[in-house]
Amino acid sequence: MKARNLMLLWDGTPARSLLAVEHPPRQRHPQRYSAGAAFTSWRGSSKDFASLLAEMVDVWQASPRQVLAEFAKAEDAPYWVRHLLAGFDALGGES
């Protein structure tokens, strides 16, 4: 999936069970993802990803590592997404 089409679904507050899907979704997703959905304004720019990461961590209390892991599913995600994800993995941290 391309970054400009990435939509993030989640369940509950704090956000759990994150799932990156293509927007518009090609299939219906289980009800467990009914708590929220956010997308990168179909531009997929680095600013869009940074804003969405900040919103997910601050407002929805999602794990930064989980958000980055879902962002990394976009084949053309901003370079910093995979670098931060690698940093979390190197430190062995979840949050």
LINPE-V886998 format. One record per pair of residues at least 6 apart in sequence whose ideal C-beta (glycine too) atoms are under 8 Angstrom apart, sorted by the first residue. I is the first residue (numbers start at 1). J is the second residue. If there is no record, write none. Layout:
BEGIN
I,J  I,J
END
This chain:
BEGIN
1,20  1,21  1,22  1,73  1,74  1,75  2,44  2,74  2,75  2,76  3,40  3,44  3,49  3,74  3,75  3,76  3,77  3,78  4,40  4,42  4,43  4,44  5,22  5,23  5,39  5,42  5,44  5,74  6,20  6,21  6,22  6,23  6,39  6,40  6,44  6,71  6,73  6,74  6,77  7,20  7,21  7,22  7,23  7,25  7,37  7,38  7,39  8,18  8,19  8,20  8,37  8,38  8,39  8,52  8,56  8,67  8,70  8,71  9,18  9,19  9,20  9,21  9,29  9,33  9,36  9,37  10,16  10,17  10,18  10,19  10,33  10,35  10,36  10,37  10,56  10,60  10,62  11,17  11,32  11,33  11,34  11,35  12,35  13,35  13,60  13,61  14,60  14,61  14,62  15,35  15,36  15,56  15,60  15,61  15,62  16,62  17,32  17,33  18,56  18,62  18,66  18,67  18,69  18,70  19,29  19,33  19,70  20,70  20,71  20,73  20,74  21,29  23,39  23,42  36,60  38,52  38,55  38,56  39,52  40,48  40,49  40,52  41,48  44,74  44,76  45,78  46,78  46,80  49,71  49,77  49,78  49,81  50,78  52,67  52,71  53,64  53,67  53,68  53,71  56,62  56,67  57,64  57,67  63,94  63,95  64,84  64,88  64,95  65,85  65,88  65,93  65,94  65,95  68,81  68,84  68,85  68,88  69,85  71,77  71,81  72,81  72,82  72,85  74,81  88,94
END
